[in-house]
Each structure stands twice: as structure tokens, then as C-alpha cells.
Amino acid sequence: MKTKDLIPIGDLIAKQVAERVSVWKMRNKMITKSNSYSATRLMRSDCSVFKTQFTIKILLMVSLLLGGWIFSYSKNDHPNIIIIYADDVGYGDLGCYGAQSIDTPNLDLLARTGIRFTSAYATSSTCTPSRYSLLTGEYAFRNQKAKILPGNAPLIIELGKKTIASMLRNAGYTTGLVGKWHLGLGQPGEQLDWNGEIKPGPMELGFDYSFHMAATGDRVPAVYIKNGRIHNLDQNDPVVVSYEDPVGQDPTGTSHPSMLKVQADPFHSGTIVNGVSRIGYMSGGYSARWTDEEMGDKFLNEAIGFIRRSAKQSPFFLFYTTHENHVPRIPHPRFRGSTSLGVRGDAVAQMDWGIGQIIQELKDLDIRENTLIIFSSDNGPVLYDGYYDGAWEQNGNHHPSGPWKGGKYSVWEGGTRVPFIVSWPSQIEPALSDALISQVDLFATFAELVDSENQANAPIDSKNLLQALMGKTDAGRDHVIQQGIHLKAIRKGDWKYIPSGKISNRGKIGINLPVTIQPPGALLFLPEDPNEEKNLAHLYPRKVKELAELLESEIALKNGIK
């Protein structure tokens, strides 16, 4: 970010008065529900805080009258940056987005004291493509390899390609990854030796430190990888991985279903690890295998450890990619029964608690004020996803996608419109924003935040939305592409266009809910049709033509820079 111009003190006081009054009024309008306070108590509290903060600011500013000028922000004071990237957590899974069956007090507080976005999107309704886009600033459909990967897939990000991690490291940041990876490991065309140095991977893409799983919790190998090597591996018990034929003598979900904690479909009935059958087969590495119930704590402790070490060499960037709420959902026993939704709700509660621990750690280290936190999810929610864990049966009246249709795998709004919360106490005032934003924009936005020269070379799809992220404007990007399993759609303003084709959407056990869109496609007006049921294509053919051509032109763009 460029250093802001010097501001006359009189003008600044007037500006601060207007901004604080505006924020106070907005917060009072935003109050709808709280897990800890009544609306009346919140309004009184906000009013008191406003008066106190305003008085303090006036006194501080007046004390600077002799100087007559102040800086509102310095480029040299880069914030710490933490992206908390949840897995399969839907728009409606958090209290601050309307959930009533799951308590998420820490994320609710983050939203009340930061900016809660209502039109933020993952680029895809599945995990690998979304993660690819966030890190590279490029729509995943430009890379044919960016699709849901097996656990032994090679790295799909080309070496030398800029990532958020490498860009921030070049700007002086210490960078770390903790949690889910799922972007491949090793060289294409070469069989990976899991028992040696595992590369290329996160370390070759700009991360100074990494502690992660290879793919997902439901895929082998069921081990943690720390800085390019399997954590706690006994070299006398080598790991072998296969996604074709069984290896070793380990029982599988097919051969020994009585050993399972939770039954699974045939696709998830490979090697059993910790009483859970996985996709694929593995043998060896018994000392390194994870325990699902402890995974949340393991990743949390690694994240806190990275923060403690890096706080001494601030600034730092942490990409904290939680396993919650991906299957298998095996929360720690202390969170079992914490919601009425069974393990799916309990896993979200576990995630929220962990986020609270991270925020408290930042406060204890006295670095919370200058730490930018972004919370979001890689795609929309799914109930049944291969394991018979009761998520569908215990869902009750909960709406994990909020008011939107569909979820994971689909191009409906619920597949890609996700929670998006931004908090930076020293710089961002509480607000609610409907700015159109995509996770692909974080590359260009961070580049502008730390180094405007980098922004000029941002990837072609990433837009600099720093002003929207900081709550200075509700103007976001002009349009956004949404990628499902079979189709891509486009939203521009209040309009959404889905070309003709087949839309996938997962239902309950053994049931998919495919929908076929007939030519010329579906034109939807989202403010009046959140459930995407009223096709207006026949009434507005020119709007169909406009959006169809825009979608085609975006898809046709070649890789490159702006």
C-alpha cells in the first residue's frame, strides 16, 4: 500500500467524526442476533464504546495540533496476515450468517468487529480448484490439472509460478502453511518416494514452514508432512501408497467393515486408519499415522507455534487451512454433542473454538491490532459425502447454504458463495459489505497492500480490491466466474447466467440431484430469486447475450499478466 498523503488535522477530525457516526449507525442496523448479548445490550455497549473512542481520538488529535499533520497509515508498517480457510463450511453455517443450530461465538465476534461480506465467492464448488485460485490469483479452469486430486497426485502449480506465499516472502514476510494442502506433491511423471524428501511442494512455492496433510482426511496417505518429510516416520516402516490396487496387509472398509467407527460407501472403503476407511490404499508408516480426533488440536498447536516463532520476526503470513468440516467428521470427544446437528455441527463448533484460541494468542503476544485476519471457506457445504455419519438425518431445520440453493459440487449459489470475514483492528471499522469479491482477488489485493510494484504484475484474474477489503467502498469487481463440476456460470451485478448443460448437486445417501439447463441457458435475478428457480432468459434475451459473451470471453483469456 502506498503511504497515504498527509492530512490537515482539522479535516481529519471532521472526517473521523463523520466516519464514526456512520459506523455507529451501521452497527445498530446490523444487530439482529447474538449468542452472548441481547440487541439492547449491544446497542448500549456500542454507544458507550463509540463515545469513549471518539473522545480519546479527539484528545489525541488535539494534542497534535502543533504539528498540524499526521499519517493515517505507513507503508512500512505491514500487518501480519492470517488466512483461515475452512473446508466445506457453508454460508449459513455461522451464527453471524444466520445459523441458529451452531454456536460460533468467536467468528461472530470477528464479524462484529470487522467486515462481514455477503457477496464473496470461492472460485469453485470443490476444494482443489479453489485452493489453486486463491494461492495463484488465477481461475482454476485455466489449468486442466486443477481438479479434485488423489492423494498421490503430483504438484499442479508450475514451479516458478508466483503464489501469494512467494509474493509475500519477497516482500519480507515469514510464510507458513498449516492444515490441508490438496494441490499435489512431487514431480509430474515421477513416482513419489514418501519416505524421503517430498518435493516439490509448499516449500518450493514460497512457504518457509509447512505442516500439512497430502490431500484430504478421507484420502491416503493418512500422515502429516512437516517441511517436506513425513512427520514421525520410522524409516524401518516405509510408507507405500496406491490408488489402483491394495498394498500391504492392512484391513479395508470392504474386507473388515466391523472395524469401522463410521460406515462408508464403496469409494471410501479403502485402507482403514484409526477405525476409518479411506479413499485409496496405504501400508507402513504406523508411527506417523494420524488420529482423527486429535487432528484439530494438532493443526491448531502447529499454527500457534508458527505464530509464536514468527512474531519475533514480524511480519508473517499464515495460511491456516482447517480440516473442518470435511469428511470424515471425527471431532474431539470434548466437542461431541456440542450442537444438535451431530458430528457435522460439532466439527464447526470445534473449528470456531480453535479460531478463538488463535485470536487469544495474538492478543497475548500483543500483535492482534496489526494482524489482518481473513476467514472464508473453499466451497459450499455438503451433508452426506461418502460416510454414513448422520449429517443428513440430524440436520433438522438448519440451512448450511443459508438462503442460497445448492452446495458443494454445484454451480448454484450455495456451491461458491461462502462466508468471508475480514478483521484488522487498527485499520478496519465494523461494517457489512455487499461488495462483489472473489478469493482469486486476494493475490492482487495483498500485492497492493505490501508493494504496489507487485500489483502491476498480478495474475490476469486477480483484481485489486483493497479499498473494498478495508471497508472504504462497497464497489467490488464487475463480475465473477463460478465453477461447478460440469459448468461455469457468471454473476454480474444482480444477474447470474448459467449456460446450457448439466448441474450436479449432491443429495442424501445414494441420491444426486442433477438439473439440466436447456438452451439458451438460465438467466436469474438473485435479489428476488435466491433459490434460482425463475429462469428469465426468454424475457431478457439481450441480457442473456451480454452475459454469455462475457463468460465466453473470460474463459478464452490466455494465461498471463495484466
Backbone torsions as a table, in degrees:
resi	resn	phi	psi	omega
1	MET	NA	135.5	177.3
2	LYS	-71.7	145.5	176.6
3	THR	-61.8	130.1	-178.7
4	LYS	-67.0	153.0	178.1
5	ASP	-63.9	153.5	175.2
6	LEU	-65.6	140.6	-174.9
7	ILE	-118.0	129.8	175.9
8	PRO	-58.4	141.0	-173.3
9	ILE	-63.5	-37.9	179.6
10	GLY	-63.8	-44.0	178.3
11	ASP	-64.6	-38.0	-178.1
12	LEU	-66.3	-40.5	178.8
13	ILE	-61.8	-45.9	178.8
14	ALA	-60.8	-40.3	179.6
15	LYS	-65.3	-43.0	-179.5
16	GLN	-63.2	-40.4	178.3
17	VAL	-59.3	-48.3	-178.7
18	ALA	-63.0	-42.2	-178.1
19	GLU	-66.2	-43.6	-176.7
20	ARG	-67.8	-40.5	177.3
21	VAL	-62.5	-41.1	-179.9
22	SER	-64.1	-43.7	179.7
23	VAL	-63.9	-42.3	-179.3
24	TRP	-61.5	-44.4	179.0
25	LYS	-63.9	-41.5	-179.0
26	MET	-64.6	-42.2	-178.6
27	ARG	-64.5	-38.8	178.1
28	ASN	-63.0	-36.2	178.0
29	LYS	-70.0	-32.6	-175.1
30	MET	-74.9	-20.3	-174.0
31	ILE	-66.1	117.8	178.0
32	THR	-128.9	-45.0	-175.9
33	LYS	-154.2	144.1	175.9
34	SER	-142.7	144.8	178.9
35	ASN	-77.9	-17.3	-172.5
36	SER	-117.5	-24.5	-173.3
37	TYR	-135.4	152.5	172.1
38	SER	-77.5	162.4	179.9
39	ALA	-61.0	-38.6	-178.6
40	THR	-63.2	-43.8	-179.0
41	ARG	-66.1	-37.9	178.4
42	LEU	-63.9	-42.2	-178.4
43	MET	-64.7	-42.4	178.3
44	ARG	-64.3	-41.3	179.9
45	SER	-63.4	-46.5	-179.7
46	ASP	-60.5	-41.7	-179.5
47	CYS	-62.0	-44.2	179.8
48	SER	-64.0	-45.3	179.1
49	VAL	-61.1	-41.8	-179.5
50	PHE	-59.8	-47.7	-177.9
51	LYS	-62.6	-43.8	-178.5
52	THR	-64.4	-49.5	-178.6
53	GLN	-63.0	-39.0	-178.2
54	PHE	-65.3	-44.3	179.9
55	THR	-61.0	-44.3	180.0
56	ILE	-62.4	-43.3	-179.1
57	LYS	-62.8	-42.0	-179.8
58	ILE	-60.9	-45.7	-179.5
59	LEU	-62.4	-41.6	178.9
60	LEU	-64.6	-41.3	-178.8
61	MET	-67.4	-42.9	179.3
62	VAL	-61.2	-35.5	179.4
63	SER	-64.6	-16.1	179.9
64	LEU	-100.8	7.8	-174.9
65	LEU	-59.1	-34.4	-179.7
66	LEU	-62.6	-35.8	176.7
67	GLY	-75.6	-37.7	174.2
68	GLY	81.2	-10.6	-176.5
69	TRP	-144.2	149.7	173.8
70	ILE	-143.1	161.8	171.3
71	PHE	-92.7	138.0	174.1
72	SER	-93.2	-19.9	177.1
73	TYR	-163.7	142.0	178.9
74	SER	-115.1	134.3	179.4
75	LYS	-60.3	-28.9	-175.7
76	ASN	-77.7	-9.2	-177.9
77	ASP	-98.9	62.2	-177.2
78	HIS	-63.5	138.7	178.4
79	PRO	-79.9	155.4	162.5
80	ASN	-67.2	148.4	-178.3
81	ILE	-127.8	126.9	175.1
82	ILE	-126.0	120.7	169.3
83	ILE	-100.5	117.5	174.3
84	ILE	-99.2	111.1	-171.2
85	TYR	-112.5	101.8	-178.6
86	ALA	-78.3	168.1	-175.7
87	ASP	-120.3	116.7	176.7
88	ASP	63.5	25.8	175.8
89	VAL	-91.5	123.8	-173.5
90	GLY	-87.0	168.2	179.2
91	TYR	-55.8	-35.4	-176.6
92	GLY	-99.2	15.3	-177.0
93	ASP	-88.9	-5.3	-177.6
94	LEU	-113.5	147.8	179.3
95	GLY	-58.3	-39.7	-177.9
96	CYS	-70.1	-11.8	174.7
97	TYR	-108.3	13.4	172.1
98	GLY	110.7	-6.0	-179.2
99	ALA	-65.0	135.7	177.7
100	GLN	-114.5	-10.5	-176.9
101	SER	-102.3	-4.8	178.3
102	ILE	-129.1	125.3	175.1
103	ASP	-86.4	123.2	177.6
104	THR	-129.3	65.5	-173.3
105	PRO	-61.7	-33.5	-177.3
106	ASN	-73.7	-41.5	176.5
107	LEU	-72.1	-33.0	176.4
108	ASP	-62.8	-41.8	178.7
109	LEU	-66.3	-40.4	177.5
110	LEU	-58.5	-40.3	179.4
111	ALA	-70.4	-40.3	-178.4
112	ARG	-66.7	-28.9	-178.3
113	THR	-103.0	3.8	178.6
114	GLY	-132.1	-146.1	179.5
115	ILE	-115.8	127.3	175.9
116	ARG	-104.7	119.0	-178.6
117	PHE	-93.2	139.2	-178.8
118	THR	-109.1	-6.9	178.5
119	SER	-129.8	50.8	179.1
120	ALA	-107.3	143.6	-171.5
121	TYR	-131.8	139.6	158.4
122	ALA	-75.5	154.3	-177.6
123	THR	-75.7	-19.9	-175.3
124	SER	-141.8	159.3	178.0
125	SER	-92.3	14.0	173.4
126	THR	-136.1	163.2	-163.6
127	CYS	-71.3	-55.9	-175.1
128	THR	-56.3	-48.8	179.4
129	PRO	-59.6	-40.5	-179.9
130	SER	-64.2	-42.7	-179.9
131	ARG	-66.1	-38.7	176.6
132	TYR	-59.8	-46.5	-177.3
133	SER	-65.9	-43.4	-178.8
134	LEU	-60.4	-45.9	-175.4
135	LEU	-74.3	-33.8	-173.6
136	THR	-100.1	-16.9	-175.4
137	GLY	73.7	23.4	-175.8
138	GLU	-132.3	134.8	174.7
139	TYR	-55.7	136.2	-174.5
140	ALA	-67.4	-25.2	-178.1
141	PHE	-68.2	-10.5	175.7
142	ARG	-78.3	-11.7	177.2
143	ASN	-118.9	108.6	-175.7
144	GLN	-63.0	-17.4	179.6
145	LYS	-85.5	-11.1	-175.7
146	ALA	-82.7	78.4	176.7
147	LYS	-139.8	174.5	-178.0
148	ILE	-57.2	121.1	-171.1
149	LEU	-102.6	148.7	167.5
150	PRO	-70.5	166.5	-176.2
151	GLY	-70.6	-13.1	179.5
152	ASN	-109.9	20.0	-179.8
153	ALA	-72.5	149.1	175.3
154	PRO	-74.3	165.4	179.1
155	LEU	-59.0	132.5	-177.5
156	ILE	-101.6	-6.4	174.7
157	ILE	-94.1	122.3	-176.5
158	GLU	-62.6	134.1	177.6
159	LEU	-61.6	137.1	-176.7
160	GLY	95.4	-15.9	178.0
161	LYS	-73.7	135.1	179.9
162	LYS	-67.2	141.5	172.5
163	THR	-127.3	168.0	174.7
164	ILE	-56.0	-40.3	-178.1
165	ALA	-63.9	-47.1	-178.5
166	SER	-68.2	-37.2	179.1
167	MET	-64.1	-43.6	179.8
168	LEU	-71.4	-35.2	177.2
169	ARG	-63.1	-40.1	177.3
170	ASN	-64.9	-22.6	178.7
171	ALA	-90.4	8.1	175.1
172	GLY	100.8	8.6	-178.8
173	TYR	-86.4	146.4	164.0
174	THR	-86.9	129.6	-170.0
175	THR	-118.3	140.7	-178.9
176	GLY	-143.5	146.8	174.1
177	LEU	-120.2	129.3	173.5
178	VAL	-136.6	123.4	174.9
179	GLY	125.0	-138.9	-176.9
180	LYS	-79.4	143.2	178.6
181	TRP	-112.0	-77.1	173.7
182	HIS	59.8	37.2	174.4
183	LEU	-123.5	15.4	177.3
184	GLY	88.0	156.4	179.2
185	LEU	-142.0	140.9	177.6
186	GLY	91.3	173.6	-176.9
187	GLN	-84.0	138.6	173.7
188	PRO	-59.2	139.0	177.7
189	GLY	83.0	-2.2	179.0
190	GLU	-120.0	137.8	177.1
191	GLN	-76.4	126.7	-175.4
192	LEU	-77.4	132.5	172.3
193	ASP	-91.2	106.1	-176.0
194	TRP	-70.5	-11.2	-172.2
195	ASN	-99.1	-0.4	176.3
196	GLY	-116.7	-147.2	177.6
197	GLU	-78.6	124.7	-176.2
198	ILE	-96.3	101.2	-179.8
199	LYS	-155.8	158.2	1.5
200	PRO	-75.5	156.7	-179.4
201	GLY	-162.1	-148.5	-177.2
202	PRO	-56.6	-37.3	-176.7
203	MET	-65.2	-28.2	-179.8
204	GLU	-86.6	-2.9	-178.5
205	LEU	-113.7	14.2	172.9
206	GLY	115.3	-0.6	179.7
207	PHE	-91.7	129.0	176.5
208	ASP	-77.4	-28.9	-178.4
209	TYR	-139.7	142.1	178.1
210	SER	-147.2	137.6	173.6
211	PHE	-142.4	109.7	-167.9
212	HIS	-155.2	169.1	168.4
213	MET	-93.6	162.1	-178.0
214	ALA	-70.1	-43.1	-174.8
215	ALA	-137.0	-94.1	-178.0
216	THR	-132.0	170.0	179.5
217	GLY	-68.6	-21.6	-179.3
218	ASP	-96.8	10.3	179.5
219	ARG	-124.2	145.8	171.7
220	VAL	-79.0	156.2	1.8
221	PRO	-79.7	137.8	-178.1
222	ALA	-88.6	62.5	-177.9
223	VAL	-138.6	160.0	173.7
224	TYR	-93.2	148.0	178.2
225	ILE	-120.4	122.2	-178.1
226	LYS	-115.9	117.1	178.2
227	ASN	49.9	42.5	172.6
228	GLY	89.7	7.5	177.8
229	ARG	-139.0	146.5	178.1
230	ILE	-62.4	128.9	-176.7
231	HIS	-74.4	130.1	177.3
232	ASN	65.0	28.6	179.2
233	LEU	-78.2	133.0	171.0
234	ASP	-88.8	116.7	-176.3
235	GLN	-64.2	-15.9	176.6
236	ASN	-85.6	0.3	-179.9
237	ASP	-133.2	69.0	-171.8
238	PRO	-65.6	149.8	178.9
239	VAL	-88.4	133.3	173.6
240	VAL	-124.9	134.7	-176.8
241	VAL	-127.6	137.6	176.4
242	SER	-144.9	140.9	173.8
243	TYR	-112.9	16.2	178.9
244	GLU	-118.0	-61.4	-177.1
245	ASP	-122.5	151.3	177.1
246	PRO	-58.6	146.9	176.7
247	VAL	-127.4	149.3	178.1
248	GLY	67.1	-163.5	-175.7
249	GLN	-113.9	12.3	-178.6
250	ASP	-65.2	141.1	176.4
251	PRO	-67.0	155.1	177.6
252	THR	-119.7	167.8	177.7
253	GLY	-64.0	-26.8	178.7
254	THR	-77.0	-42.9	-175.0
255	SER	-82.0	-29.6	-175.1
256	HIS	-135.9	62.8	-178.5
257	PRO	-62.6	-22.7	-179.0
258	SER	-69.8	-13.6	-179.6
259	MET	-86.3	-5.2	-170.6
260	LEU	-85.4	141.6	171.5
261	LYS	-76.2	-31.1	-179.4
262	VAL	-144.8	130.9	-178.7
263	GLN	-71.9	153.6	-175.7
264	ALA	-136.2	162.9	175.5
265	ASP	-75.2	170.3	-177.0
266	PRO	-57.2	-34.4	-178.7
267	PHE	-64.4	-31.3	-178.7
268	HIS	-101.0	23.7	-174.8
269	SER	-109.0	35.7	175.6
270	GLY	-81.9	-144.2	-175.2
271	THR	-58.9	136.1	177.5
272	ILE	-87.3	125.3	174.0
273	VAL	-129.4	124.7	179.8
274	ASN	58.7	36.2	177.6
275	GLY	75.8	12.8	-179.0
276	VAL	-127.7	125.5	177.0
277	SER	-80.9	146.6	-173.6
278	ARG	-119.6	173.9	169.3
279	ILE	-81.8	125.9	-180.0
280	GLY	93.8	179.7	-174.9
281	TYR	-130.0	144.3	175.0
282	MET	-147.5	156.9	172.3
283	SER	-138.2	160.1	178.2
284	GLY	76.5	-176.1	177.7
285	GLY	65.4	32.7	-174.5
286	TYR	-62.9	-36.4	-179.7
287	SER	-71.8	-17.2	-176.5
288	ALA	-100.1	-9.8	-174.4
289	ARG	-68.2	142.5	-177.8
290	TRP	-81.2	163.4	170.5
291	THR	-111.6	117.8	-172.5
292	ASP	-56.1	-42.0	-177.3
293	GLU	-61.0	-25.7	-177.0
294	GLU	-98.1	-2.1	-173.4
295	MET	-61.8	-44.3	-179.4
296	GLY	-58.9	-44.6	178.8
297	ASP	-67.1	-37.1	-178.9
298	LYS	-62.8	-49.9	178.9
299	PHE	-64.5	-40.2	179.9
300	LEU	-60.7	-46.7	-179.2
301	ASN	-64.8	-36.6	176.7
302	GLU	-65.7	-40.2	178.9
303	ALA	-64.1	-45.0	179.3
304	ILE	-64.8	-39.2	177.0
305	GLY	-60.7	-42.7	178.0
306	PHE	-62.8	-43.0	-179.8
307	ILE	-61.6	-44.5	-178.9
308	ARG	-62.3	-44.2	-179.3
309	ARG	-67.6	-40.3	-172.6
310	SER	-80.3	-23.4	-178.8
311	ALA	-59.7	-25.5	179.5
312	LYS	-75.3	-18.7	-179.7
313	GLN	-126.1	39.0	-178.3
314	SER	-51.7	147.1	8.8
315	PRO	-88.6	162.6	176.8
316	PHE	-133.9	158.4	174.3
317	PHE	-123.3	125.0	177.4
318	LEU	-120.4	122.9	172.7
319	PHE	-99.7	97.2	-174.1
320	TYR	-102.0	104.2	-171.3
321	THR	-109.3	97.0	-174.8
322	THR	-70.2	155.0	174.2
323	HIS	-80.7	-28.8	178.5
324	GLU	-64.2	127.0	22.0
325	ASN	-123.5	38.1	-179.7
326	HIS	-74.2	154.3	173.5
327	VAL	-77.4	154.1	-5.7
328	PRO	-73.8	138.5	-179.2
329	ARG	-91.3	98.6	-177.4
330	ILE	-127.3	73.6	-178.0
331	PRO	-66.7	161.7	176.8
332	HIS	-61.0	146.0	-178.9
333	PRO	-53.1	-29.4	-177.5
334	ARG	-71.5	-12.6	177.2
335	PHE	-105.4	-5.9	178.4
336	ARG	-63.7	129.0	-179.8
337	GLY	82.5	8.2	-178.7
338	SER	-75.3	-13.3	174.7
339	THR	-132.8	172.1	178.1
340	SER	-90.1	3.1	-173.2
341	LEU	-99.3	6.4	-178.0
342	GLY	78.4	-156.1	-171.1
343	VAL	-66.0	-27.9	-179.9
344	ARG	-66.7	-46.1	176.4
345	GLY	-67.2	-38.9	-179.8
346	ASP	-62.5	-35.8	179.2
347	ALA	-66.4	-37.7	176.9
348	VAL	-65.9	-41.2	177.3
349	ALA	-61.5	-39.5	177.4
350	GLN	-62.7	-44.3	178.6
351	MET	-59.9	-46.3	-178.4
352	ASP	-61.2	-42.3	178.3
353	TRP	-59.3	-44.5	-179.9
354	GLY	-61.6	-39.1	177.9
355	ILE	-63.6	-37.4	175.9
356	GLY	-61.4	-37.2	178.4
357	GLN	-66.2	-38.2	178.5
358	ILE	-65.6	-44.6	179.6
359	ILE	-62.1	-41.7	178.5
360	GLN	-63.7	-38.2	178.5
361	GLU	-62.9	-40.7	178.0
362	LEU	-62.4	-39.7	178.0
363	LYS	-66.1	-43.2	-179.6
364	ASP	-61.9	-32.5	179.5
365	LEU	-86.6	-0.4	179.6
366	ASP	59.8	39.8	178.5
367	ILE	-127.2	7.5	-177.4
368	ARG	-63.5	-39.2	-174.6
369	GLU	-60.4	-34.5	-178.8
370	ASN	-108.7	33.6	175.1
371	THR	-117.5	120.9	177.5
372	LEU	-87.6	118.8	178.7
373	ILE	-112.3	130.9	173.0
374	ILE	-121.6	124.5	174.9
375	PHE	-110.1	133.5	174.2
376	SER	-158.3	-173.9	-178.4
377	SER	-133.0	154.0	-174.4
378	ASP	-76.7	-19.8	177.6
379	ASN	-172.5	-177.6	-178.9
380	GLY	-75.0	-179.4	-172.9
381	PRO	-84.9	162.4	172.7
382	VAL	-145.1	142.1	178.6
383	LEU	-91.4	-76.6	175.4
384	TYR	-82.3	126.8	179.6
385	ASP	-145.5	45.1	173.4
386	GLY	111.5	-20.4	179.3
387	TYR	-119.5	139.0	-179.4
388	TYR	-85.6	71.2	-173.0
389	ASP	-100.8	6.3	176.9
390	GLY	83.3	6.3	-177.2
391	ALA	-61.1	-40.1	-179.9
392	TRP	-70.4	-46.2	-174.2
393	GLU	-68.1	-30.7	-176.3
394	GLN	-100.4	9.4	-176.0
395	ASN	-68.9	-28.1	177.8
396	GLY	59.0	-132.4	-179.4
397	ASN	-95.8	12.0	180.0
398	HIS	-71.3	139.7	178.6
399	HIS	-117.4	89.8	-174.0
400	PRO	-62.2	-25.8	176.9
401	SER	-92.4	6.4	-177.1
402	GLY	67.8	-135.6	-178.9
403	PRO	-82.4	-1.3	-170.7
404	TRP	-94.0	156.6	-178.8
405	LYS	-85.1	147.4	171.8
406	GLY	79.0	-169.9	-178.5
407	GLY	-169.3	-152.0	-178.7
408	LYS	-49.2	142.0	179.3
409	TYR	84.5	-19.0	-171.9
410	SER	-101.9	162.3	176.6
411	VAL	-94.7	1.3	171.7
412	TRP	-64.3	163.8	-175.9
413	GLU	-54.8	-40.2	-177.5
414	GLY	-64.4	-13.8	179.0
415	GLY	-79.0	-30.5	-174.8
416	THR	-128.5	-18.3	176.8
417	ARG	-79.9	119.2	-167.2
418	VAL	-131.6	164.9	173.1
419	PRO	-60.7	145.3	178.9
420	PHE	-153.1	109.0	-176.2
421	ILE	-122.8	134.0	-180.0
422	VAL	-124.0	131.1	-179.7
423	SER	-139.6	128.3	175.4
424	TRP	-149.9	88.1	-167.1
425	PRO	-52.2	-38.3	-176.2
426	SER	-76.2	-11.7	-173.3
427	GLN	-129.9	-23.1	-172.1
428	ILE	-113.9	130.4	175.4
429	GLU	-91.0	152.9	179.0
430	PRO	-60.2	138.1	-178.9
431	ALA	-164.1	166.5	171.5
432	LEU	-120.0	129.1	-174.9
433	SER	-127.9	136.7	173.9
434	ASP	-105.9	18.5	178.2
435	ALA	-60.0	136.2	178.5
436	LEU	-77.5	118.4	-175.5
437	ILE	-141.7	147.0	177.7
438	SER	-123.4	150.7	177.5
439	GLN	-62.0	-21.9	177.8
440	VAL	-65.9	-17.7	-177.8
441	ASP	-81.0	-10.4	-175.6
442	LEU	-65.1	-31.4	179.6
443	PHE	-59.6	-58.1	-177.6
444	ALA	-64.9	-34.8	-179.6
445	THR	-66.8	-45.5	177.7
446	PHE	-67.4	-35.8	178.9
447	ALA	-60.6	-41.7	176.7
448	GLU	-68.1	-36.5	-178.7
449	LEU	-62.1	-40.4	-173.2
450	VAL	-106.5	-20.7	-174.8
451	ASP	-168.9	104.2	-175.0
452	SER	-64.7	-23.4	178.5
453	GLU	-67.2	-35.7	177.2
454	ASN	-64.9	-34.9	-175.8
455	GLN	-60.9	-34.6	-179.3
456	ALA	-63.6	-23.7	-179.8
457	ASN	-108.1	23.4	179.8
458	ALA	-68.0	154.3	178.8
459	PRO	-57.4	158.0	-169.7
460	ILE	-61.6	-30.8	-174.9
461	ASP	-90.6	-15.8	-173.5
462	SER	-86.6	128.6	-179.4
463	LYS	-108.2	141.4	176.9
464	ASN	-77.4	103.7	-179.5
465	LEU	-115.5	36.1	-176.7
466	LEU	-59.9	-40.5	-179.3
467	GLN	-63.4	-38.3	176.9
468	ALA	-69.7	-40.8	-179.3
469	LEU	-63.9	-31.5	-179.8
470	MET	-87.4	-1.7	179.3
471	GLY	78.6	17.2	180.0
472	LYS	-84.2	-16.9	-179.9
473	THR	-154.4	154.3	173.1
474	ASP	-96.6	4.8	178.8
475	ALA	-83.3	117.0	178.1
476	GLY	-107.0	-145.6	178.6
477	ARG	-76.3	161.8	-177.6
478	ASP	-71.6	-39.8	-178.4
479	HIS	-156.4	164.9	-177.6
480	VAL	-141.0	142.9	177.3
481	ILE	-96.3	136.6	177.3
482	GLN	-117.0	127.3	-176.4
483	GLN	-111.5	123.8	173.1
484	GLY	-106.1	-166.8	180.0
485	ILE	-65.5	-44.0	-175.7
486	HIS	-110.8	-27.8	-171.4
487	LEU	-126.9	160.4	169.5
488	LYS	-117.7	143.5	178.3
489	ALA	-126.0	170.8	179.6
490	ILE	-136.8	137.8	171.9
491	ARG	-116.3	131.6	174.3
492	LYS	-135.0	117.7	-175.0
493	GLY	61.9	-129.9	179.7
494	ASP	-90.3	-2.7	-175.2
495	TRP	-100.3	144.9	176.1
496	LYS	-132.3	139.1	179.3
497	TYR	-125.3	130.0	175.1
498	ILE	-118.4	119.3	179.5
499	PRO	-67.7	168.4	-179.8
500	SER	-64.6	145.2	-179.0
501	GLY	150.0	-164.3	-174.7
502	LYS	-109.7	131.9	177.2
503	ILE	-107.1	128.4	177.0
504	SER	-93.7	142.0	175.6
505	ASN	-154.0	124.2	-174.9
506	ARG	-80.4	135.2	176.4
507	GLY	-106.2	-148.3	180.0
508	LYS	-77.7	-174.2	-172.2
509	ILE	-51.5	123.4	176.1
510	GLY	75.1	7.4	-176.7
511	ILE	-126.6	125.3	169.8
512	ASN	-107.4	155.6	-175.9
513	LEU	-121.7	66.6	-178.8
514	PRO	-71.0	146.5	176.0
515	VAL	-130.1	132.9	177.8
516	THR	-101.9	123.0	177.6
517	ILE	-93.3	121.5	-179.1
518	GLN	-84.6	154.8	175.4
519	PRO	-58.2	145.3	7.0
520	PRO	-89.6	15.8	-177.5
521	GLY	112.3	-178.6	-178.4
522	ALA	-110.0	127.4	175.1
523	LEU	-110.5	122.8	-171.8
524	LEU	-126.4	139.3	176.6
525	PHE	-107.0	99.3	-166.7
526	LEU	-62.6	-38.0	-178.9
527	PRO	-59.8	-31.9	-179.1
528	GLU	-102.2	-5.5	-174.4
529	ASP	-143.4	63.4	-178.7
530	PRO	-63.2	-22.4	-179.9
531	ASN	-89.9	5.2	172.1
532	GLU	51.6	53.6	-177.8
533	GLU	-111.6	-19.3	-173.2
534	LYS	-105.0	101.2	179.7
535	ASN	-80.6	114.7	-176.8
536	LEU	-102.6	14.9	-175.6
537	ALA	-57.6	-38.6	-177.2
538	HIS	-72.0	-18.8	-179.6
539	LEU	-90.8	-26.2	-175.9
540	TYR	-130.6	67.5	-177.3
541	PRO	-62.4	-32.3	179.6
542	ARG	-69.1	-35.1	176.1
543	LYS	-68.0	-37.6	175.3
544	VAL	-60.2	-47.2	-179.2
545	LYS	-61.7	-43.3	-179.7
546	GLU	-60.1	-50.0	-176.0
547	LEU	-72.9	-35.9	177.7
548	ALA	-62.3	-44.2	-179.9
549	GLU	-67.6	-37.8	178.1
550	LEU	-65.5	-42.1	177.7
551	LEU	-62.2	-45.6	180.0
552	GLU	-62.9	-39.7	-179.3
553	SER	-68.3	-36.5	177.5
554	GLU	-65.3	-43.7	-179.2
555	ILE	-65.6	-32.8	-176.6
556	ALA	-78.0	-13.9	-178.7
557	LEU	-58.7	139.8	178.4
558	LYS	-85.8	154.5	176.3
559	ASN	-61.4	147.1	179.5
560	GLY	161.3	-161.8	178.1
561	ILE	-120.1	166.1	-176.2
562	LYS	-64.7	NA	NA
